[in-house]
Amino acid sequence: MPIKSRRAVLQAMAAAGSVMLDLSPCKATEAVPAIDRSPLSQPALPFAVNALEPFISARTIGLHFNKHHASYFAKLSALVAGTPQAQDPLEDIILASAGQPSKHAIFENAAQAWNHNLYWQSLSPTATSPSARLAGAIKRDFGNHDALLDELAKVTAGEFGSGWGWLVLENGKLRVTATSNAGNPMMDNQIPLLVIDVWEHAYYLDVQNRRSDYVNAVTRSLLNWRTASLRFEHAEGDWRL
């Protein structure tokens, strides 16, 4: 990706809040959580390890978060230790290393760390709903909320092999897309709003090869629309949810 394009992506992400959010529980009267660039350290899990049961087990969450997710940060830290990138946020590292054969390992671990950060923030143990403005955009671009969920489930479950299903904002419109392995929509100038992990470690202990069961459970019962609303509202330039 040309340097100019990378810079444009970073500027769009900063403007649109397409970085990690502090989504710790807050009262409705509290200020909107601050948005910051993603550090090279694993954020805390935003819910209890057993909070997503019966849809995703504590065993799966524990292994996924403490082993798989943590390993990406550990490997990335080792790869960039002693280099200028050790001081950079994840977003900069992802965009600078994407498509660079000599930096393939850096990209894979940085992107996987970032993708997992957003995955945990895309899940909620309690029911959430899109903000009024996001709901309006969903109606505009998908017809209705159920149509969006159907499309998201179809595209996510249909991703061949390991990967991710995303709700993104592209040129002011909502889209559903999928990426393989460590792929990230940032590479296509898209702003990620929500993501579903479909690497086997996200579901195999619970449902074995029934990926669609896991994806349907996430889309219908666990998606954190507060995360999507915060990102969407910020991209629209208005934090009033």
Biotite code that builds the C-alpha atoms (Angstrom):
import biotite.structure as struc

atoms = struc.array([
    struc.Atom([0.000, 0.000, 0.000], chain_id="A", res_id=1, res_name="MET", atom_name="CA", element="C"),
    struc.Atom([1.457, 3.431, -0.905], chain_id="A", res_id=2, res_name="PRO", atom_name="CA", element="C"),
    struc.Atom([2.565, 5.604, 1.998], chain_id="A", res_id=3, res_name="ILE", atom_name="CA", element="C"),
    struc.Atom([-0.029, 8.236, 1.104], chain_id="A", res_id=4, res_name="LYS", atom_name="CA", element="C"),
    struc.Atom([-2.790, 5.622, 1.327], chain_id="A", res_id=5, res_name="SER", atom_name="CA", element="C"),
    struc.Atom([-1.506, 4.371, 4.666], chain_id="A", res_id=6, res_name="ARG", atom_name="CA", element="C"),
    struc.Atom([-1.487, 7.886, 6.025], chain_id="A", res_id=7, res_name="ARG", atom_name="CA", element="C"),
    struc.Atom([-5.052, 8.390, 4.787], chain_id="A", res_id=8, res_name="ALA", atom_name="CA", element="C"),
    struc.Atom([-6.178, 5.235, 6.551], chain_id="A", res_id=9, res_name="VAL", atom_name="CA", element="C"),
    struc.Atom([-4.607, 6.336, 9.822], chain_id="A", res_id=10, res_name="LEU", atom_name="CA", element="C"),
    struc.Atom([-6.211, 9.761, 9.554], chain_id="A", res_id=11, res_name="GLN", atom_name="CA", element="C"),
    struc.Atom([-9.592, 8.196, 8.833], chain_id="A", res_id=12, res_name="ALA", atom_name="CA", element="C"),
    struc.Atom([-9.246, 5.826, 11.769], chain_id="A", res_id=13, res_name="MET", atom_name="CA", element="C"),
    struc.Atom([-8.331, 8.636, 14.129], chain_id="A", res_id=14, res_name="ALA", atom_name="CA", element="C"),
    struc.Atom([-11.245, 10.730, 12.924], chain_id="A", res_id=15, res_name="ALA", atom_name="CA", element="C"),
    struc.Atom([-13.690, 7.846, 12.984], chain_id="A", res_id=16, res_name="ALA", atom_name="CA", element="C"),
    struc.Atom([-12.700, 6.298, 16.289], chain_id="A", res_id=17, res_name="GLY", atom_name="CA", element="C"),
    struc.Atom([-11.711, 3.054, 14.597], chain_id="A", res_id=18, res_name="SER", atom_name="CA", element="C"),
    struc.Atom([-9.335, 2.223, 17.409], chain_id="A", res_id=19, res_name="VAL", atom_name="CA", element="C"),
    struc.Atom([-9.776, 0.484, 20.710], chain_id="A", res_id=20, res_name="MET", atom_name="CA", element="C"),
    struc.Atom([-12.430, 1.854, 23.011], chain_id="A", res_id=21, res_name="LEU", atom_name="CA", element="C"),
    struc.Atom([-12.539, 1.725, 26.787], chain_id="A", res_id=22, res_name="ASP", atom_name="CA", element="C"),
    struc.Atom([-15.844, -0.113, 27.121], chain_id="A", res_id=23, res_name="LEU", atom_name="CA", element="C"),
    struc.Atom([-15.789, -0.763, 30.838], chain_id="A", res_id=24, res_name="SER", atom_name="CA", element="C"),
    struc.Atom([-19.284, -0.551, 32.334], chain_id="A", res_id=25, res_name="PRO", atom_name="CA", element="C"),
    struc.Atom([-20.490, 3.023, 32.800], chain_id="A", res_id=26, res_name="CYS", atom_name="CA", element="C"),
    struc.Atom([-23.666, 4.761, 33.819], chain_id="A", res_id=27, res_name="LYS", atom_name="CA", element="C"),
    struc.Atom([-25.813, 6.405, 31.184], chain_id="A", res_id=28, res_name="ALA", atom_name="CA", element="C"),
    struc.Atom([-24.952, 9.821, 32.603], chain_id="A", res_id=29, res_name="THR", atom_name="CA", element="C"),
    struc.Atom([-21.190, 9.297, 32.357], chain_id="A", res_id=30, res_name="GLU", atom_name="CA", element="C"),
    struc.Atom([-19.109, 10.754, 29.570], chain_id="A", res_id=31, res_name="ALA", atom_name="CA", element="C"),
    struc.Atom([-18.579, 8.675, 26.471], chain_id="A", res_id=32, res_name="VAL", atom_name="CA", element="C"),
    struc.Atom([-15.489, 6.460, 26.964], chain_id="A", res_id=33, res_name="PRO", atom_name="CA", element="C"),
    struc.Atom([-12.273, 7.926, 25.644], chain_id="A", res_id=34, res_name="ALA", atom_name="CA", element="C"),
    struc.Atom([-10.796, 6.679, 22.394], chain_id="A", res_id=35, res_name="ILE", atom_name="CA", element="C"),
    struc.Atom([-7.062, 6.165, 22.208], chain_id="A", res_id=36, res_name="ASP", atom_name="CA", element="C"),
    struc.Atom([-4.554, 4.528, 19.906], chain_id="A", res_id=37, res_name="ARG", atom_name="CA", element="C"),
    struc.Atom([-4.026, 0.859, 20.733], chain_id="A", res_id=38, res_name="SER", atom_name="CA", element="C"),
    struc.Atom([-0.957, 0.122, 22.887], chain_id="A", res_id=39, res_name="PRO", atom_name="CA", element="C"),
    struc.Atom([1.279, -2.926, 22.468], chain_id="A", res_id=40, res_name="LEU", atom_name="CA", element="C"),
    struc.Atom([-0.175, -4.571, 25.537], chain_id="A", res_id=41, res_name="SER", atom_name="CA", element="C"),
    struc.Atom([-3.226, -6.783, 25.858], chain_id="A", res_id=42, res_name="GLN", atom_name="CA", element="C"),
    struc.Atom([-6.292, -4.972, 27.246], chain_id="A", res_id=43, res_name="PRO", atom_name="CA", element="C"),
    struc.Atom([-8.287, -6.602, 30.014], chain_id="A", res_id=44, res_name="ALA", atom_name="CA", element="C"),
    struc.Atom([-11.194, -8.812, 29.036], chain_id="A", res_id=45, res_name="LEU", atom_name="CA", element="C"),
    struc.Atom([-14.270, -6.509, 29.199], chain_id="A", res_id=46, res_name="PRO", atom_name="CA", element="C"),
    struc.Atom([-16.465, -9.128, 30.915], chain_id="A", res_id=47, res_name="PHE", atom_name="CA", element="C"),
    struc.Atom([-16.115, -12.120, 33.232], chain_id="A", res_id=48, res_name="ALA", atom_name="CA", element="C"),
    struc.Atom([-14.688, -15.265, 31.682], chain_id="A", res_id=49, res_name="VAL", atom_name="CA", element="C"),
    struc.Atom([-18.020, -17.071, 32.103], chain_id="A", res_id=50, res_name="ASN", atom_name="CA", element="C"),
    struc.Atom([-20.220, -14.105, 31.146], chain_id="A", res_id=51, res_name="ALA", atom_name="CA", element="C"),
    struc.Atom([-21.054, -15.372, 27.645], chain_id="A", res_id=52, res_name="LEU", atom_name="CA", element="C"),
    struc.Atom([-22.330, -18.776, 28.702], chain_id="A", res_id=53, res_name="GLU", atom_name="CA", element="C"),
    struc.Atom([-24.209, -20.760, 27.472], chain_id="A", res_id=54, res_name="PRO", atom_name="CA", element="C"),
    struc.Atom([-23.273, -19.406, 24.037], chain_id="A", res_id=55, res_name="PHE", atom_name="CA", element="C"),
    struc.Atom([-19.484, -19.390, 24.542], chain_id="A", res_id=56, res_name="ILE", atom_name="CA", element="C"),
    struc.Atom([-18.045, -21.347, 27.451], chain_id="A", res_id=57, res_name="SER", atom_name="CA", element="C"),
    struc.Atom([-15.650, -20.086, 30.098], chain_id="A", res_id=58, res_name="ALA", atom_name="CA", element="C"),
    struc.Atom([-13.219, -22.757, 28.936], chain_id="A", res_id=59, res_name="ARG", atom_name="CA", element="C"),
    struc.Atom([-13.217, -21.373, 25.407], chain_id="A", res_id=60, res_name="THR", atom_name="CA", element="C"),
    struc.Atom([-12.924, -17.756, 26.580], chain_id="A", res_id=61, res_name="ILE", atom_name="CA", element="C"),
    struc.Atom([-10.088, -18.607, 28.956], chain_id="A", res_id=62, res_name="GLY", atom_name="CA", element="C"),
    struc.Atom([-8.074, -20.427, 26.301], chain_id="A", res_id=63, res_name="LEU", atom_name="CA", element="C"),
    struc.Atom([-8.852, -17.878, 23.612], chain_id="A", res_id=64, res_name="HIS", atom_name="CA", element="C"),
    struc.Atom([-7.973, -14.814, 25.679], chain_id="A", res_id=65, res_name="PHE", atom_name="CA", element="C"),
    struc.Atom([-5.161, -16.102, 27.893], chain_id="A", res_id=66, res_name="ASN", atom_name="CA", element="C"),
    struc.Atom([-3.386, -18.257, 25.322], chain_id="A", res_id=67, res_name="LYS", atom_name="CA", element="C"),
    struc.Atom([-4.158, -17.258, 21.727], chain_id="A", res_id=68, res_name="HIS", atom_name="CA", element="C"),
    struc.Atom([-4.725, -13.516, 22.148], chain_id="A", res_id=69, res_name="HIS", atom_name="CA", element="C"),
    struc.Atom([-1.942, -13.106, 24.696], chain_id="A", res_id=70, res_name="ALA", atom_name="CA", element="C"),
    struc.Atom([0.520, -14.948, 22.459], chain_id="A", res_id=71, res_name="SER", atom_name="CA", element="C"),
    struc.Atom([0.076, -12.422, 19.644], chain_id="A", res_id=72, res_name="TYR", atom_name="CA", element="C"),
    struc.Atom([1.078, -9.577, 21.935], chain_id="A", res_id=73, res_name="PHE", atom_name="CA", element="C"),
    struc.Atom([4.017, -11.541, 23.343], chain_id="A", res_id=74, res_name="ALA", atom_name="CA", element="C"),
    struc.Atom([5.328, -12.442, 19.880], chain_id="A", res_id=75, res_name="LYS", atom_name="CA", element="C"),
    struc.Atom([4.813, -8.914, 18.572], chain_id="A", res_id=76, res_name="LEU", atom_name="CA", element="C"),
    struc.Atom([6.677, -7.394, 21.514], chain_id="A", res_id=77, res_name="SER", atom_name="CA", element="C"),
    struc.Atom([9.611, -9.716, 20.854], chain_id="A", res_id=78, res_name="ALA", atom_name="CA", element="C"),
    struc.Atom([9.609, -8.915, 17.132], chain_id="A", res_id=79, res_name="LEU", atom_name="CA", element="C"),
    struc.Atom([9.698, -5.121, 17.575], chain_id="A", res_id=80, res_name="VAL", atom_name="CA", element="C"),
    struc.Atom([11.847, -4.968, 20.713], chain_id="A", res_id=81, res_name="ALA", atom_name="CA", element="C"),
    struc.Atom([14.658, -2.449, 20.328], chain_id="A", res_id=82, res_name="GLY", atom_name="CA", element="C"),
    struc.Atom([13.166, -0.911, 17.174], chain_id="A", res_id=83, res_name="THR", atom_name="CA", element="C"),
    struc.Atom([11.289, 2.391, 16.702], chain_id="A", res_id=84, res_name="PRO", atom_name="CA", element="C"),
    struc.Atom([8.099, 0.366, 16.211], chain_id="A", res_id=85, res_name="GLN", atom_name="CA", element="C"),
    struc.Atom([8.207, -0.660, 19.852], chain_id="A", res_id=86, res_name="ALA", atom_name="CA", element="C"),
    struc.Atom([6.793, 2.808, 20.607], chain_id="A", res_id=87, res_name="GLN", atom_name="CA", element="C"),
    struc.Atom([4.155, 2.771, 17.874], chain_id="A", res_id=88, res_name="ASP", atom_name="CA", element="C"),
    struc.Atom([0.457, 1.940, 18.314], chain_id="A", res_id=89, res_name="PRO", atom_name="CA", element="C"),
    struc.Atom([-0.867, -1.256, 16.770], chain_id="A", res_id=90, res_name="LEU", atom_name="CA", element="C"),
    struc.Atom([-2.576, 0.608, 13.950], chain_id="A", res_id=91, res_name="GLU", atom_name="CA", element="C"),
    struc.Atom([0.680, 2.144, 12.705], chain_id="A", res_id=92, res_name="ASP", atom_name="CA", element="C"),
    struc.Atom([2.463, -1.196, 12.858], chain_id="A", res_id=93, res_name="ILE", atom_name="CA", element="C"),
    struc.Atom([-0.287, -2.979, 10.928], chain_id="A", res_id=94, res_name="ILE", atom_name="CA", element="C"),
    struc.Atom([-0.334, -0.445, 8.109], chain_id="A", res_id=95, res_name="LEU", atom_name="CA", element="C"),
    struc.Atom([3.453, -0.163, 7.911], chain_id="A", res_id=96, res_name="ALA", atom_name="CA", element="C"),
    struc.Atom([4.014, -3.930, 7.753], chain_id="A", res_id=97, res_name="SER", atom_name="CA", element="C"),
    struc.Atom([1.118, -5.042, 5.537], chain_id="A", res_id=98, res_name="ALA", atom_name="CA", element="C"),
    struc.Atom([2.294, -6.434, 2.210], chain_id="A", res_id=99, res_name="GLY", atom_name="CA", element="C"),
    struc.Atom([5.954, -6.339, 3.271], chain_id="A", res_id=100, res_name="GLN", atom_name="CA", element="C"),
    struc.Atom([7.444, -9.863, 3.034], chain_id="A", res_id=101, res_name="PRO", atom_name="CA", element="C"),
    struc.Atom([10.259, -9.001, 5.419], chain_id="A", res_id=102, res_name="SER", atom_name="CA", element="C"),
    struc.Atom([7.691, -7.868, 8.008], chain_id="A", res_id=103, res_name="LYS", atom_name="CA", element="C"),
    struc.Atom([5.153, -10.646, 7.521], chain_id="A", res_id=104, res_name="HIS", atom_name="CA", element="C"),
    struc.Atom([5.476, -11.972, 11.075], chain_id="A", res_id=105, res_name="ALA", atom_name="CA", element="C"),
    struc.Atom([5.108, -8.475, 12.510], chain_id="A", res_id=106, res_name="ILE", atom_name="CA", element="C"),
    struc.Atom([1.960, -7.873, 10.474], chain_id="A", res_id=107, res_name="PHE", atom_name="CA", element="C"),
    struc.Atom([0.392, -11.223, 11.377], chain_id="A", res_id=108, res_name="GLU", atom_name="CA", element="C"),
    struc.Atom([0.870, -10.754, 15.108], chain_id="A", res_id=109, res_name="ASN", atom_name="CA", element="C"),
    struc.Atom([-0.057, -7.054, 15.169], chain_id="A", res_id=110, res_name="ALA", atom_name="CA", element="C"),
    struc.Atom([-3.208, -7.582, 13.119], chain_id="A", res_id=111, res_name="ALA", atom_name="CA", element="C"),
    struc.Atom([-4.252, -10.614, 15.144], chain_id="A", res_id=112, res_name="GLN", atom_name="CA", element="C"),
    struc.Atom([-3.736, -8.668, 18.371], chain_id="A", res_id=113, res_name="ALA", atom_name="CA", element="C"),
    struc.Atom([-5.858, -5.785, 17.045], chain_id="A", res_id=114, res_name="TRP", atom_name="CA", element="C"),
    struc.Atom([-8.570, -8.026, 15.604], chain_id="A", res_id=115, res_name="ASN", atom_name="CA", element="C"),
    struc.Atom([-8.937, -9.833, 18.905], chain_id="A", res_id=116, res_name="HIS", atom_name="CA", element="C"),
    struc.Atom([-9.105, -6.535, 20.808], chain_id="A", res_id=117, res_name="ASN", atom_name="CA", element="C"),
    struc.Atom([-12.120, -5.540, 18.738], chain_id="A", res_id=118, res_name="LEU", atom_name="CA", element="C"),
    struc.Atom([-13.621, -9.032, 18.907], chain_id="A", res_id=119, res_name="TYR", atom_name="CA", element="C"),
    struc.Atom([-13.892, -8.901, 22.703], chain_id="A", res_id=120, res_name="TRP", atom_name="CA", element="C"),
    struc.Atom([-15.412, -5.421, 22.468], chain_id="A", res_id=121, res_name="GLN", atom_name="CA", element="C"),
    struc.Atom([-17.873, -6.730, 19.869], chain_id="A", res_id=122, res_name="SER", atom_name="CA", element="C"),
    struc.Atom([-19.383, -9.137, 22.406], chain_id="A", res_id=123, res_name="LEU", atom_name="CA", element="C"),
    struc.Atom([-21.733, -8.340, 25.285], chain_id="A", res_id=124, res_name="SER", atom_name="CA", element="C"),
    struc.Atom([-23.227, -10.610, 27.967], chain_id="A", res_id=125, res_name="PRO", atom_name="CA", element="C"),
    struc.Atom([-26.260, -8.310, 28.128], chain_id="A", res_id=126, res_name="THR", atom_name="CA", element="C"),
    struc.Atom([-28.586, -7.266, 25.325], chain_id="A", res_id=127, res_name="ALA", atom_name="CA", element="C"),
    struc.Atom([-27.691, -4.058, 23.504], chain_id="A", res_id=128, res_name="THR", atom_name="CA", element="C"),
    struc.Atom([-29.270, -2.098, 20.666], chain_id="A", res_id=129, res_name="SER", atom_name="CA", element="C"),
    struc.Atom([-27.914, 0.215, 17.974], chain_id="A", res_id=130, res_name="PRO", atom_name="CA", element="C"),
    struc.Atom([-28.158, 3.936, 18.608], chain_id="A", res_id=131, res_name="SER", atom_name="CA", element="C"),
    struc.Atom([-30.901, 5.753, 16.709], chain_id="A", res_id=132, res_name="ALA", atom_name="CA", element="C"),
    struc.Atom([-28.469, 7.002, 14.096], chain_id="A", res_id=133, res_name="ARG", atom_name="CA", element="C"),
    struc.Atom([-26.842, 3.620, 13.564], chain_id="A", res_id=134, res_name="LEU", atom_name="CA", element="C"),
    struc.Atom([-30.293, 2.009, 13.388], chain_id="A", res_id=135, res_name="ALA", atom_name="CA", element="C"),
    struc.Atom([-31.192, 4.523, 10.683], chain_id="A", res_id=136, res_name="GLY", atom_name="CA", element="C"),
    struc.Atom([-28.076, 3.658, 8.715], chain_id="A", res_id=137, res_name="ALA", atom_name="CA", element="C"),
    struc.Atom([-28.834, -0.060, 9.069], chain_id="A", res_id=138, res_name="ILE", atom_name="CA", element="C"),
    struc.Atom([-32.315, 0.504, 7.676], chain_id="A", res_id=139, res_name="LYS", atom_name="CA", element="C"),
    struc.Atom([-30.896, 2.599, 4.848], chain_id="A", res_id=140, res_name="ARG", atom_name="CA", element="C"),
    struc.Atom([-28.191, 0.132, 3.834], chain_id="A", res_id=141, res_name="ASP", atom_name="CA", element="C"),
    struc.Atom([-29.732, -3.274, 4.668], chain_id="A", res_id=142, res_name="PHE", atom_name="CA", element="C"),
    struc.Atom([-33.479, -2.686, 4.819], chain_id="A", res_id=143, res_name="GLY", atom_name="CA", element="C"),
    struc.Atom([-33.829, -3.745, 8.452], chain_id="A", res_id=144, res_name="ASN", atom_name="CA", element="C"),
    struc.Atom([-31.840, -5.080, 11.399], chain_id="A", res_id=145, res_name="HIS", atom_name="CA", element="C"),
    struc.Atom([-32.678, -8.742, 10.763], chain_id="A", res_id=146, res_name="ASP", atom_name="CA", element="C"),
    struc.Atom([-31.467, -8.435, 7.177], chain_id="A", res_id=147, res_name="ALA", atom_name="CA", element="C"),
    struc.Atom([-28.132, -7.139, 8.451], chain_id="A", res_id=148, res_name="LEU", atom_name="CA", element="C"),
    struc.Atom([-27.831, -10.026, 10.926], chain_id="A", res_id=149, res_name="LEU", atom_name="CA", element="C"),
    struc.Atom([-28.661, -12.540, 8.208], chain_id="A", res_id=150, res_name="ASP", atom_name="CA", element="C"),
    struc.Atom([-26.035, -11.067, 5.886], chain_id="A", res_id=151, res_name="GLU", atom_name="CA", element="C"),
    struc.Atom([-23.420, -10.871, 8.622], chain_id="A", res_id=152, res_name="LEU", atom_name="CA", element="C"),
    struc.Atom([-24.038, -14.495, 9.649], chain_id="A", res_id=153, res_name="ALA", atom_name="CA", element="C"),
    struc.Atom([-23.945, -15.703, 6.036], chain_id="A", res_id=154, res_name="LYS", atom_name="CA", element="C"),
    struc.Atom([-20.731, -13.907, 5.126], chain_id="A", res_id=155, res_name="VAL", atom_name="CA", element="C"),
    struc.Atom([-18.990, -14.766, 8.396], chain_id="A", res_id=156, res_name="THR", atom_name="CA", element="C"),
    struc.Atom([-19.889, -18.459, 8.457], chain_id="A", res_id=157, res_name="ALA", atom_name="CA", element="C"),
    struc.Atom([-19.055, -18.713, 4.760], chain_id="A", res_id=158, res_name="GLY", atom_name="CA", element="C"),
    struc.Atom([-15.461, -17.502, 5.152], chain_id="A", res_id=159, res_name="GLU", atom_name="CA", element="C"),
    struc.Atom([-13.261, -20.391, 3.976], chain_id="A", res_id=160, res_name="PHE", atom_name="CA", element="C"),
    struc.Atom([-10.830, -21.513, 6.650], chain_id="A", res_id=161, res_name="GLY", atom_name="CA", element="C"),
    struc.Atom([-9.718, -19.220, 9.461], chain_id="A", res_id=162, res_name="SER", atom_name="CA", element="C"),
    struc.Atom([-10.781, -15.595, 9.385], chain_id="A", res_id=163, res_name="GLY", atom_name="CA", element="C"),
    struc.Atom([-13.134, -12.853, 10.464], chain_id="A", res_id=164, res_name="TRP", atom_name="CA", element="C"),
    struc.Atom([-16.570, -11.457, 9.662], chain_id="A", res_id=165, res_name="GLY", atom_name="CA", element="C"),
    struc.Atom([-16.922, -7.671, 9.864], chain_id="A", res_id=166, res_name="TRP", atom_name="CA", element="C"),
    struc.Atom([-19.431, -4.858, 9.916], chain_id="A", res_id=167, res_name="LEU", atom_name="CA", element="C"),
    struc.Atom([-17.603, -1.879, 8.449], chain_id="A", res_id=168, res_name="VAL", atom_name="CA", element="C"),
    struc.Atom([-18.188, 1.680, 7.326], chain_id="A", res_id=169, res_name="LEU", atom_name="CA", element="C"),
    struc.Atom([-16.947, 2.460, 3.830], chain_id="A", res_id=170, res_name="GLU", atom_name="CA", element="C"),
    struc.Atom([-17.475, 5.809, 2.123], chain_id="A", res_id=171, res_name="ASN", atom_name="CA", element="C"),
    struc.Atom([-20.323, 6.613, 4.509], chain_id="A", res_id=172, res_name="GLY", atom_name="CA", element="C"),
    struc.Atom([-22.188, 3.324, 3.998], chain_id="A", res_id=173, res_name="LYS", atom_name="CA", element="C"),
    struc.Atom([-22.389, 0.168, 6.088], chain_id="A", res_id=174, res_name="LEU", atom_name="CA", element="C"),
    struc.Atom([-21.042, -3.045, 4.594], chain_id="A", res_id=175, res_name="ARG", atom_name="CA", element="C"),
    struc.Atom([-20.544, -6.650, 5.660], chain_id="A", res_id=176, res_name="VAL", atom_name="CA", element="C"),
    struc.Atom([-17.253, -8.228, 4.656], chain_id="A", res_id=177, res_name="THR", atom_name="CA", element="C"),
    struc.Atom([-14.917, -11.057, 5.611], chain_id="A", res_id=178, res_name="ALA", atom_name="CA", element="C"),
    struc.Atom([-11.148, -11.410, 5.769], chain_id="A", res_id=179, res_name="THR", atom_name="CA", element="C"),
    struc.Atom([-8.967, -14.496, 5.996], chain_id="A", res_id=180, res_name="SER", atom_name="CA", element="C"),
    struc.Atom([-6.297, -15.258, 8.566], chain_id="A", res_id=181, res_name="ASN", atom_name="CA", element="C"),
    struc.Atom([-5.058, -11.917, 9.998], chain_id="A", res_id=182, res_name="ALA", atom_name="CA", element="C"),
    struc.Atom([-6.719, -9.751, 7.364], chain_id="A", res_id=183, res_name="GLY", atom_name="CA", element="C"),
    struc.Atom([-8.144, -6.423, 8.469], chain_id="A", res_id=184, res_name="ASN", atom_name="CA", element="C"),
    struc.Atom([-10.532, -4.024, 6.645], chain_id="A", res_id=185, res_name="PRO", atom_name="CA", element="C"),
    struc.Atom([-8.177, -1.141, 7.378], chain_id="A", res_id=186, res_name="MET", atom_name="CA", element="C"),
    struc.Atom([-6.160, -2.368, 4.425], chain_id="A", res_id=187, res_name="MET", atom_name="CA", element="C"),
    struc.Atom([-9.105, -1.519, 2.164], chain_id="A", res_id=188, res_name="ASP", atom_name="CA", element="C"),
    struc.Atom([-9.732, 1.906, 3.717], chain_id="A", res_id=189, res_name="ASN", atom_name="CA", element="C"),
    struc.Atom([-12.747, 0.572, 5.635], chain_id="A", res_id=190, res_name="GLN", atom_name="CA", element="C"),
    struc.Atom([-13.567, 1.447, 9.249], chain_id="A", res_id=191, res_name="ILE", atom_name="CA", element="C"),
    struc.Atom([-14.291, -1.643, 11.382], chain_id="A", res_id=192, res_name="PRO", atom_name="CA", element="C"),
    struc.Atom([-17.358, -1.378, 13.630], chain_id="A", res_id=193, res_name="LEU", atom_name="CA", element="C"),
    struc.Atom([-17.823, -4.985, 14.797], chain_id="A", res_id=194, res_name="LEU", atom_name="CA", element="C"),
    struc.Atom([-16.027, -8.269, 14.179], chain_id="A", res_id=195, res_name="VAL", atom_name="CA", element="C"),
    struc.Atom([-16.692, -11.991, 14.686], chain_id="A", res_id=196, res_name="ILE", atom_name="CA", element="C"),
    struc.Atom([-13.771, -14.395, 15.022], chain_id="A", res_id=197, res_name="ASP", atom_name="CA", element="C"),
    struc.Atom([-14.119, -17.606, 13.006], chain_id="A", res_id=198, res_name="VAL", atom_name="CA", element="C"),
    struc.Atom([-10.767, -19.161, 13.731], chain_id="A", res_id=199, res_name="TRP", atom_name="CA", element="C"),
    struc.Atom([-11.481, -22.635, 15.128], chain_id="A", res_id=200, res_name="GLU", atom_name="CA", element="C"),
    struc.Atom([-10.180, -21.750, 18.581], chain_id="A", res_id=201, res_name="HIS", atom_name="CA", element="C"),
    struc.Atom([-13.139, -19.345, 18.919], chain_id="A", res_id=202, res_name="ALA", atom_name="CA", element="C"),
    struc.Atom([-15.735, -22.131, 18.878], chain_id="A", res_id=203, res_name="TYR", atom_name="CA", element="C"),
    struc.Atom([-14.389, -25.668, 18.424], chain_id="A", res_id=204, res_name="TYR", atom_name="CA", element="C"),
    struc.Atom([-14.359, -26.661, 22.107], chain_id="A", res_id=205, res_name="LEU", atom_name="CA", element="C"),
    struc.Atom([-18.047, -25.746, 22.315], chain_id="A", res_id=206, res_name="ASP", atom_name="CA", element="C"),
    struc.Atom([-19.625, -26.768, 19.009], chain_id="A", res_id=207, res_name="VAL", atom_name="CA", element="C"),
    struc.Atom([-16.872, -28.664, 17.182], chain_id="A", res_id=208, res_name="GLN", atom_name="CA", element="C"),
    struc.Atom([-17.281, -28.171, 13.417], chain_id="A", res_id=209, res_name="ASN", atom_name="CA", element="C"),
    struc.Atom([-20.698, -26.493, 13.659], chain_id="A", res_id=210, res_name="ARG", atom_name="CA", element="C"),
    struc.Atom([-19.370, -23.042, 12.875], chain_id="A", res_id=211, res_name="ARG", atom_name="CA", element="C"),
    struc.Atom([-22.791, -21.764, 11.815], chain_id="A", res_id=212, res_name="SER", atom_name="CA", element="C"),
    struc.Atom([-24.222, -22.537, 15.266], chain_id="A", res_id=213, res_name="ASP", atom_name="CA", element="C"),
    struc.Atom([-21.560, -20.373, 16.880], chain_id="A", res_id=214, res_name="TYR", atom_name="CA", element="C"),
    struc.Atom([-21.934, -17.560, 14.336], chain_id="A", res_id=215, res_name="VAL", atom_name="CA", element="C"),
    struc.Atom([-25.716, -17.518, 14.680], chain_id="A", res_id=216, res_name="ASN", atom_name="CA", element="C"),
    struc.Atom([-25.432, -17.402, 18.474], chain_id="A", res_id=217, res_name="ALA", atom_name="CA", element="C"),
    struc.Atom([-23.044, -14.458, 18.300], chain_id="A", res_id=218, res_name="VAL", atom_name="CA", element="C"),
    struc.Atom([-25.043, -12.484, 15.750], chain_id="A", res_id=219, res_name="THR", atom_name="CA", element="C"),
    struc.Atom([-28.408, -13.050, 17.441], chain_id="A", res_id=220, res_name="ARG", atom_name="CA", element="C"),
    struc.Atom([-27.463, -12.971, 21.130], chain_id="A", res_id=221, res_name="SER", atom_name="CA", element="C"),
    struc.Atom([-24.024, -11.523, 21.835], chain_id="A", res_id=222, res_name="LEU", atom_name="CA", element="C"),
    struc.Atom([-23.181, -8.606, 19.552], chain_id="A", res_id=223, res_name="LEU", atom_name="CA", element="C"),
    struc.Atom([-22.311, -5.409, 21.392], chain_id="A", res_id=224, res_name="ASN", atom_name="CA", element="C"),
    struc.Atom([-24.185, -2.706, 19.511], chain_id="A", res_id=225, res_name="TRP", atom_name="CA", element="C"),
    struc.Atom([-22.837, -0.131, 21.931], chain_id="A", res_id=226, res_name="ARG", atom_name="CA", element="C"),
    struc.Atom([-19.399, -0.720, 20.426], chain_id="A", res_id=227, res_name="THR", atom_name="CA", element="C"),
    struc.Atom([-20.728, -0.358, 16.892], chain_id="A", res_id=228, res_name="ALA", atom_name="CA", element="C"),
    struc.Atom([-22.740, 2.733, 17.826], chain_id="A", res_id=229, res_name="SER", atom_name="CA", element="C"),
    struc.Atom([-19.765, 4.465, 19.445], chain_id="A", res_id=230, res_name="LEU", atom_name="CA", element="C"),
    struc.Atom([-17.615, 3.852, 16.395], chain_id="A", res_id=231, res_name="ARG", atom_name="CA", element="C"),
    struc.Atom([-20.334, 4.823, 13.965], chain_id="A", res_id=232, res_name="PHE", atom_name="CA", element="C"),
    struc.Atom([-21.328, 7.964, 15.865], chain_id="A", res_id=233, res_name="GLU", atom_name="CA", element="C"),
    struc.Atom([-17.717, 9.056, 16.065], chain_id="A", res_id=234, res_name="HIS", atom_name="CA", element="C"),
    struc.Atom([-17.244, 8.455, 12.353], chain_id="A", res_id=235, res_name="ALA", atom_name="CA", element="C"),
    struc.Atom([-20.309, 10.645, 11.790], chain_id="A", res_id=236, res_name="GLU", atom_name="CA", element="C"),
    struc.Atom([-18.732, 13.321, 13.976], chain_id="A", res_id=237, res_name="GLY", atom_name="CA", element="C"),
    struc.Atom([-21.254, 13.183, 16.808], chain_id="A", res_id=238, res_name="ASP", atom_name="CA", element="C"),
    struc.Atom([-20.803, 11.517, 20.209], chain_id="A", res_id=239, res_name="TRP", atom_name="CA", element="C"),
    struc.Atom([-24.409, 12.068, 21.308], chain_id="A", res_id=240, res_name="ARG", atom_name="CA", element="C"),
    struc.Atom([-25.809, 8.544, 21.491], chain_id="A", res_id=241, res_name="LEU", atom_name="CA", element="C"),
])
